[in-house]
Amino acid sequence: MEGGDGYFTNLLNEGQYDAGFEDYGTIPTESQQSPPENETNLTSKAPQKQKGKNFSVDEDRLLVSAWLNVSTDPTQGTNQTKDTFWRRIHRYYDSNRGPLPDRNQNSLLHRWSSTNDAVSKFCACISQINNRNQSGMTIHDRVEEAEKLFKSLDTHNKSFQFRHCWLQLRNQPKWHEKQQLAAAAKNSHKKRKEAKNTSPGLVDPTTPDGNQDAPAETSPPQTDLPRRTIGKKMAKEMRREGMDAYSDALDTLWAKKREADAEKELKRDERFAKAYALDKERLELEQKKLAIEEQKYTNEQKRLEQEKERLDNEANNLYLKRIAEEQRIMSMDLSAMSDMQRQYYMCLQAEIVARRMN
């Protein structure tokens, strides 16, 4: 498949197609037609191998979950043998399968190999569709086009049967990392193979007219000449170069990962610092607001006290004026007044006496 090594597309890494895939995963696909994995014991002497049932969607999802859990377990480290790695996957699968059928370790390994290969090829198809930059295509349109491309490129014209696994793996950094390492190893092996199959050209320092002063020309390798056998030294050198290329690719990958982690850590620290500064500023504003409110309350209390004092003074002044008026009325000489005046002031004096008596 063209672009088969491009497992890591913008669609997967940038997450631009995340929205809506939760519902998309429920769209019915063609039924699983993949061949069942062998469930018999590898040491069985039966003349014909018995085939187990096809893997269900739930089994595939549990297998992917087991692979991710074992791969990302930091307590186990990375220096695990293949057999140890798959024993742990089988143990995880078996302890979490519930009512699902029992599967042996070899069956899980073969099923994962088929799943991983199909999902990787499907990612390459998505990359091709995404690189077309066709306007007006929705998320679902691109995935459907990728499924059509996958089917057209398959040697048996088979449909993509692992969409549920792709939905689990597409945003998993560990799976991306494994695919990058596999691609680097594949490219390194390809380079070693090309170097092994290539023989040096033949150099003839003499021109056709016998002039040895002319520049030398390099002629292509002759197909009828016997190919020179690669010596042990050259084979070791080629193997060392291949390992160096693989090591360089691995170092580059880890350097990029460390750089990305450092950048994420820096951005996280910046976010924390910004959030802390905003919280501090908000707290200071709240404290200033509280101080202003307290000052307003203090000022209002003072104003009320002053108003109360003013009212008390006014009431006291009125009381003194009333006492003075009553004393004036009570001390008036009624003998020199007319009968009506006398009667009026006598009534006032009676009211004053009655009020004071009460």
N, C-alpha and C positions, 0 to 999 in steps of 0.2 A: 504494500500500500504506500502510495506516495505520501511523504510526510509522516510515516509511521512512527518516527522517533520523536515527533513533536508532541509529547504527551501533555505538556504544560501550556495550555492556551490561556488567552486573556479571559475567556469565559469562565475558566476554573479559578485562576489565581486572583483576579480582580473582583470576583463576586458580583459582576454586573448582571448576571442572570439569576441571582438568588431569589428575587421577588417572584412569587407565584408558583415556585416549584413544589411547595408543600401540597398544593392542590393537584399539580401536574402529575405527581407520583401516583395518583389514584386513577388516572386515565387507563382504561383497559388496554393491554397489549396482546400480541399474539401469544397463545399458550406456549408454555415451555416445551420445546421439542429437542432440547439438548440430550445427548445420550447419557444414560445413567452411568455413574461411576462404579467401578468394580468393588463389590463388597466382600469378596472372598479373601481368605487369608493367603498371603503371598507364598506361604510354604505348603499350601494345599496341593495334593497330588491328584486331584480330580482331573479327568481328561478334558473336560470343558468347564470354562469359568462361568459361574452364575453371575448374572447382572442384577444389581439392586434397583430399587425404584428411583425414578427421577427426583432430583432435588426440588423441593418446593420453595416458594418465595420466602417463607419464614425460615427455612433452613439456610438459604443463601444469606439472608440478613444476619442470622446468628453467626454464620461462618465469618462474614465480614467484621462483625462486632468482635469476635474472638481474635481475628488477626490484628485488628486495631488495638485491642486491649493488651495483647502480648507484645506487640511491636512498640507500644508507647509506655510500657511498664518500666519506670526508671530504676527499680530495685534489682532488675535482672541484668542490666548492662547490655552492651552490644555484642560482646564476644561469645555468642551462643552458636553451637553447631546446628546444622539444619535439623538433625533428628531431635535434639533437645527443644528447639524452637517449635517444631510441629507436635511434639509430645505435649507441650504446654497448651498449644492451640486445641488439641484434641481433648485435653483435660478440661479446659474452659468450656468447650462446646458440649461435652458430655454432662458437665455439672449444671448447665443452664438450658438444656434442650427440652426439659419437661416431657410432654407427650410426643415430641417429635421422634422420628425413627433413629435408631442407633446407627452411627457411622464410624467406621474405623479410621485410623490415622491416614492410611494411604488414600482412602476415598476423599477425605477432606483436602488432602494435598492436591490431588488431581482436579477436584472441583475448583479449588482456588486458582490453579494454573489456568484453567479455561476461563474463569471469571475475570481474572486480572488481564489476560491477553485480550479478551473481547472489550473490556472497559477501556483499555489503553488505545485500542484501534478506534473505538468510538470517539474518544477524546481527540484523536487526530482528525476524524471526520468533522467534528464540531469546529476544530481549528480552521479547516478548509472553508467551511460554510461561513464562519465568522470573518475570515479574511476577504471574503467577496464584498463585504460592506454594502449589501443590498438594502436599499431604503425601504421602509414600510414593513419589514419583517418583524414579527413579534417573537417573544421568547420561544413560544411553542412552535412557531413556524420554523425556526432555526433547528430546534431539536428534531422535528419531523423530517426536515431536509437532511439532517445528519444521519438519521435512521435509514432514509432512502439511499444515501450515498454508501453507508455501511453495507447494505444488502447488495447493491450493485457491484461493490468491490469484492465481496465474499466469493470464494471459488465455488461454493455450493449454493450461492444465492440465498443464504440463510439470513433471516432478520435478526436484529439486535435483541437478545433475550434478557439482558441484564440491566435494564434501566433502573430497577430498584437498588441494585448494587452501586451503579454509577451515582445515584442520588446520595448514597452513604459515603462514597469515597471522594467525590469531586472537591470537597472543601477540607480534606484531611491533609495537613502538612506532611505527616509521616509517609503517607502513600505517595505524595508528590516526590518526596526525597528518595524513596525506594525506586521510583520510576526514573529519576534523574541518574541515579547510580547505575541502574540497569542499562540506560541509554549510553552512558559513558563507557561502561564495560563493553557494550556491543560495538561502539565506534572504535574502541581500542583493539578489539579482536579483529574487526574489519581491516584496520590499518595494518596489523601484523600479518593478516592473510594476504593483503595486497603486496606488502613488502616481500613476503615469502615467495609469491608467484611472479615477481618481477626480477629479471636478470639484467645486468648492466649492458649497455650498448657497446658495439665494437668500434674502436677508434682507429682510423687509418690515416696516418700522418702524411701519406703520399697522395697527391692529386692524380687524376686520370692521365695527365700528360707527363707524369714522373717528376714534377717540380716539387721538391721537398720544402721549398721556402714558403709555399702557400700555407694559409692557416689550416689547421686540422679540422676535419668534419666528423661528426658523430653519426654513425649509421644506425638505423633501427635494428633490433635483434633479429637474426635470421631464424626463421621457423624450422629450417631443415637441419640446424646445428643442434647437437646434444646439449641439453640444459645442464649447467654446472650445479653439482650438488652443494647445498649449503653446509658449511662446516659447523663443528660444535661451537666454535668461538662466535661465529656470526649468529648462530641460533640463540646462544646465550645473550648476545648483544641485542638481538631483536626482542627476545623475551624481556630483557631488562628495560628496553625502551618502551615496550607495551606497559609494563608495570609502572614505569615512571609517568607515562601518559595518564594511566588510571589514577596514580597517586596525585598527580597535578590536578586532575579533574576533581578528585575528592577534596583536595586542599582548597581549591577554588570554591567548591560548593560550601564547605564549612566556613571559609572566610566570608562569603556572601551572607551565610546564615548568621554568623556572629555580628557582622556589620548591620544586618537587618534587626537583630535582637538589640544591639546597642542603640540603634535609631529608635526602636520602639520604646526602649527604656528611657531614652532622653525625652521623647515626646510625652511619655507618661509622667516623668518628673516635671516637665513643663506644664502639663495639665494640672498636676497636683499643686505646683507653685502658683499657678494662675487662680485655681480654685481657692487656695489658702488666702491669696491676696484679696480676692473678691469677698470672701467671708470676713476677713479682717476689716475691710472697708465698710462692709455692711454693718458689722458690730460697732465700729466707730460712729457710723451715722445713727445707729439706734441709741448709742450712749449720748450723743449730742442732742438727739430728739428728746430723750428722757430728761436731760439736764434742762432743756428749754421748757418742757412741761412742768418740771419741778419749780423752776423760777416763776412760771406763770401762776402756779398754785400758791407760792409764797406771796407774790404780789397781790393776788386776789384776797388772801387771808388778811394782809395788811389793810387793804382797802375796806374790807368788811369791818375790821376792828375800828378803823377811823370813822366809818359811817355810823357804827353803833355808838361810838363816843359822841359824835355830833348829835345824834338823835337823843342820847341821854342828856346832853347839855340843853338841848331845846326843850325837852320835857321838864327839866329842872327849872329852867327860866319861866316856862309857862306856869309851873306850880307856884313859883315865888310871886309871879304877877297876880295869880288868882288869890293867894293869901293876902297880898297887899290890898286887892280890891275888896275882899271880904272884910278885912279890918276897917277899910274906909267906910263901907256900908254900915257895919255894926257900930261905929263910933259917931254916926251922924246925929245931929240934934233934930228930933222930930217935932219939937214943940213950936218951932217957928214956921213949920210947913202948913200948907193947906190940907184939908181933910183928904183929898185924893192923893196928894204926894205922901202924906203920912201913911195912908193905907197901902200904897205901893211899896214904900221902903219897909214897912212892917212885914209885908209878905216876903220880901227879899231876905230880911233878917230871920224870919221864921224858917225859910228854906235852908239858909246857912246853918242855923242851929240844928235842924233836923238832919242835914247831911253830916255834920260833925258828930252828932249823937250816934248815928248809924255806923 
